[in-house]
Amino acid sequence: IMALQENGMSTKNQPNILVTGSTGGVGSIAIQLLSKIGYNNIFALVRKDHQVDIAKSLGAADVIFANELGELKKPLNKQKYDFVLDTVGGDVASVIIPQISYGGSMSMCGNAGGIKLTTTVLPFILRGINLLGIDSVNVPINKRKVIWYEIANEWNISQTTLVNEITLDTLPEKIEAIKNGQHLGRTIIKY
Ligand SMILES: NC(=O)c1ccc[n+]([C@@H]2O[C@H](COP(=O)([O-])OP(=O)(O)OC[C@H]3O[C@@H](n4cnc5c(N)ncnc54)[C@H](OP(=O)(O)O)[C@@H]3O)[C@@H](O)[C@H]2O)c1
């Protein structure tokens, strides 16, 4: 979110923001944070019917089903999203890049849907869009402190985060749920 804001995303003009993997651990928190910050036009990419109400309860204005994204046929497509927070990568990210509006940006932090990215230079050289790589593992401590401060104050969503706690013996059921796309939010294993 900070990377996108550094590249022009602002509540002042209420841009259209797409969050992929929206009911997953990263995506669900991203939607809640965006909503808490004051963004209204958040679109959540979902795959299943039961994810619709969840995404909306997190703060999404509407949902887009992954199969509605269309196919990757043209290097440039109708401009729909000003900013994209992508956690899925692969074909999903590839098909979204041609739909990013002029001057928009996409942050990429995940590969839940694959590591391969298929694109052309055209969205970059004709629409001036940006791809922003996000790593959370080796972020310098100074930047972490800024982020932690925000999360502890203005961006505090700790009361509403989708978290459930399990013990080790129920872990196989959770893993099955993840594999079947039935898992929501974050699961903490109490050891
Ligand atoms: N860069 C970093 O520092 C950093 C930090 C944390 C996480 N990550 C990465 O970010 C990604 C997301 O992490 P997470 O913890 O949020 O994972 P997660 O809880 O498993 O959520 C993944 C989400 O992606 C969706 N998804 C998976 N494959 C998809 C596809 N082909 N098309 C559309 N949606 C798809 C899932 O939908 P269903 O529920 O329908 O399956 C789910 O909503 C992972 O790749 C993780 O490794 C990176």
The ligand as a Tripos MOL2 file, in Angstrom:
@<TRIPOS>MOLECULE
LIG
   48    52     1     0     0
SMALL
NO_CHARGES

@<TRIPOS>ATOM
      1 N1          6.7340  -10.7050   -0.9620 N.am      1 LIG1
      2 C1          6.5690  -10.9810    0.3070 C.2       1 LIG1
      3 O1          7.3150  -10.5280    1.1690 O.2       1 LIG1
      4 C2          5.4340  -11.8560    0.7160 C.ar      1 LIG1
      5 C3          4.9130  -11.8110    2.0080 C.ar      1 LIG1
      6 C4          3.8240  -12.6030    2.3150 C.ar      1 LIG1
      7 C5          3.2880  -13.4360    1.3460 C.ar      1 LIG1
      8 N2          3.8300  -13.4840    0.1230 N.ar      1 LIG1
      9 C6          3.2640  -14.2880   -0.9560 C.3       1 LIG1
     10 O2          1.9920  -13.7290   -1.2740 O.3       1 LIG1
     11 C7          1.1410  -14.7500   -1.7920 C.3       1 LIG1
     12 C8         -0.1710  -14.7230   -1.0300 C.3       1 LIG1
     13 O3          0.0770  -15.1260    0.3250 O.3       1 LIG1
     14 P1         -1.1370  -15.4520    1.2730 P.3       1 LIG1
     15 O4         -0.5640  -15.7440    2.5900 O.co2     1 LIG1
     16 O5         -2.1750  -14.3980    1.1310 O.co2     1 LIG1
     17 O6         -1.6800  -16.8180    0.6180 O.3       1 LIG1
     18 P2         -3.1020  -17.4800    0.8300 P.3       1 LIG1
     19 O7         -3.6520  -17.1310    2.1820 O.co2     1 LIG1
     20 O8         -2.9650  -18.9050    0.4420 O.co2     1 LIG1
     21 O9         -4.0370  -16.7310   -0.2430 O.3       1 LIG1
     22 C9         -3.8240  -16.8850   -1.6130 C.3       1 LIG1
     23 C10        -5.0030  -16.2550   -2.3260 C.3       1 LIG1
     24 O10        -4.7580  -16.3250   -3.7200 O.3       1 LIG1
     25 C11        -5.8820  -16.9010   -4.3700 C.3       1 LIG1
     26 N3         -5.4530  -17.6490   -5.5440 N.ar      1 LIG1
     27 C12        -4.5600  -18.6670   -5.5970 C.ar      1 LIG1
     28 N4         -4.3870  -19.0780   -6.8640 N.ar      1 LIG1
     29 C13        -5.1920  -18.2950   -7.6140 C.ar      1 LIG1
     30 C14        -5.4850  -18.2410   -9.0010 C.ar      1 LIG1
     31 N5         -4.8790  -19.0750   -9.8690 N.pl3     1 LIG1
     32 N6         -6.3760  -17.3360   -9.4320 N.ar      1 LIG1
     33 C15        -6.9690  -16.4820   -8.5850 C.ar      1 LIG1
     34 N7         -6.7560  -16.4880   -7.2390 N.ar      1 LIG1
     35 C16        -5.8750  -17.3920   -6.7780 C.ar      1 LIG1
     36 C17        -6.5030  -17.7990   -3.3130 C.3       1 LIG1
     37 O11        -7.8500  -18.0100   -3.6460 O.3       1 LIG1
     38 P3         -8.6290  -19.3560   -3.1650 P.3       1 LIG1
     39 O12        -8.9080  -19.1510   -1.6960 O.co2     1 LIG1
     40 O13        -9.8390  -19.3500   -4.0090 O.co2     1 LIG1
     41 O14        -7.6900  -20.5040   -3.4190 O.co2     1 LIG1
     42 C18        -6.3310  -16.9540   -2.0730 C.3       1 LIG1
     43 O15        -7.3420  -15.9720   -1.9800 O.3       1 LIG1
     44 C19         1.9060  -16.0660   -1.6550 C.3       1 LIG1
     45 O16         2.4830  -16.3820   -2.9020 O.3       1 LIG1
     46 C20         2.9660  -15.7420   -0.6140 C.3       1 LIG1
     47 O17         4.0970  -16.5530   -0.7620 O.3       1 LIG1
     48 C21         4.8950  -12.6970   -0.2030 C.ar      1 LIG1
@<TRIPOS>BOND
     1     1     2 1
     2     2     3 2
     3     2     4 1
     4     4     5 ar
     5     4    48 ar
     6     5     6 ar
     7     6     7 ar
     8     7     8 ar
     9     8     9 1
    10     8    48 ar
    11     9    10 1
    12     9    46 1
    13    10    11 1
    14    11    12 1
    15    11    44 1
    16    12    13 1
    17    13    14 1
    18    14    15 2
    19    14    16 1
    20    14    17 1
    21    17    18 1
    22    18    19 2
    23    18    20 1
    24    18    21 1
    25    21    22 1
    26    22    23 1
    27    23    24 1
    28    23    42 1
    29    24    25 1
    30    25    26 1
    31    25    36 1
    32    26    27 ar
    33    26    35 ar
    34    27    28 ar
    35    28    29 ar
    36    29    30 ar
    37    29    35 ar
    38    30    31 1
    39    30    32 ar
    40    32    33 ar
    41    33    34 ar
    42    34    35 ar
    43    36    37 1
    44    36    42 1
    45    37    38 1
    46    38    39 2
    47    38    40 1
    48    38    41 1
    49    42    43 1
    50    44    45 1
    51    44    46 1
    52    46    47 1
@<TRIPOS>SUBSTRUCTURE
     1 LIG1         1 GROUP 0 **** ****
